[in-house]
Amino acid sequence: MAKPNKDNSSAGFLDRFLEVLYSFFRRFNKLFDRVVFNKAGSLIISLIASLVICIAIDYQDIRIELFNDTTTVVDLGNVNTEINLDQNKYEVSGIPSSVQVTLSGEETDIEVYQKQHPNLTVKADLSQYKEGSYIIDLALEDLPSTIQASISPETVTATITSKRTRVFSVAPEILIGAGQKASDFKTPTLAVNSVTIRATADELNAIRFVRAIVDVSGFTSGNSAKVNANVVAYDADGNRVQVEIDPTTIEATVEREDTE
């Protein structure tokens, strides 16, 4: 019996493979022609091609955004707060004098922002409010959209109280120095005997007496002198009450007691 020819078998396999491959491409070409020369099909191909081109063009920008992020974080520490309100008419409590601030964004944007605002402050805008308690947001002044700010605390409860005025009488009080005695001096004479104090109703009611502090520690020679005395308000326990006083100082005439 004759053995099968291996070369003929290999050639037959190759012929069949080429025939299948040719058939596939022929069908693909027919399908391609139908799609290309079809209006809807050509629109789909154009859309796909446009997307591929756009992705190829924007690849560099996409790569930078994803893999070359230059965002930086800058801790500004304590930043002073500034209250936007007529503080001659109102007193505000509940707003801290400073808050913690951290900036995040492009390093160059943050550097430019800090150069433009060397005396950076956090604003507490109360210009639209009257007496009462309100929850408000604190914000950095003129912060650009390219920078994010983290403020701690970011929200506070501000209490606004109207100020009132009242007239108080003033008495002199001598402040002596080392080696001096109060009995060495006559009671000082004040240029005015009353002052106007502006404060909240509670603060005004807390005031029990007002003194003009006449410092005579530097009065070492001569029989009389004129000095400016600081005006201070005190409560019933002798603690100083922090209020607005007008005038803040009063001219006082100091005389020594006759020493014969």
Residue, then its C-alpha position, 0 to 999 in steps of 0.5 A: m500500500a502506498k503511503p500518503n504524500k506529506d507535502n501534498s497534505s501540507a499544500g492542501f492545508l495551506d490552500r484551504f487556509l488561504e481560501v478561508l482568509y480570502s473569504f473573510f476579507r471579501r465579506f469584510n470588504k462588502l460590509f465595509d463598502r455597505v457602511v462607508f457608502n451608507k449615510a448613517g454608517s459614514l456618520i458613525i465612522s466619522l464620529i469614532a474617528s473624531l473621538v480617536i483624534c481628540i483623545a490623541i491630541d489631548y493625551q498630553d494634557i490628560r497625562i499631566e492631570l493624572f500623573n503630574d499633579t502639582t497641587t501643594v498645601v500651605d499651612l498659614g497657621n493663625v490668621n487674624t479675623e476682621i469683623n465687617l460691622d459698625q463697631n461704634k454702634y454694636e458689640v460682637s462676641g463669639i468670633p475668635s481673634s484668629v483662626q487656623v488656615t490652610l491653602s491648597g492649589e497650584e503652588t504658583d497660584i498660592e504664591v501670587y495670592q500671598k504676594q497680593h495679600p501680604n496682610l491676609t485676614v479672614k472676614a466675618d461679614l456682619s454688615q447685613y445683621k442687626e441685634g441678635s445671634y447668627i451662625i455665619d461663615l468665615a471666609l478669606e478675602d478675594l480668594p480665587s477659584t483656583i485655590q481652596a481654603s480650609i478654615s478652622p473654625e469655618t462657622v461660628t455663632a456671632t452675637i450682636t448687641s447694640k451699644r448705648t451711651r451714658v454719662f458718668s461722674v469721674a473722681p481722681e485717684i492718685l498713683i504714687g511711686a516708691g518713697q512717696k505718700a498719698s498724704d504728700f499731695k492735695t486732691p488733684t483737680l480735674a479739667v472735667n468731672s464727667v465722661t461719656i461711656r459707650a457700651t452694651a446695657d449689661e456693661l453699663n449696668a456693671i459699672r460702679f465707679v469711674r476714676a481718673i488715674v493721676d500718676v504722681s510718681g514722676f513728681t519730684s520737685g516743684n509745688s504743682a504740675k499738670v498731668n494727663a490722667n487715664v480714665v478707667a471704669y470699674d465694677a463692684d469688685g474693683n475689676r476694670v470694665q473694658v468699655e469705650i470712654d470719651p474722653t480717654t484722658i483728662e488733664a489733672t492739676v497736682e499740688r503738694e501739701d504745704t510742708e512747714 
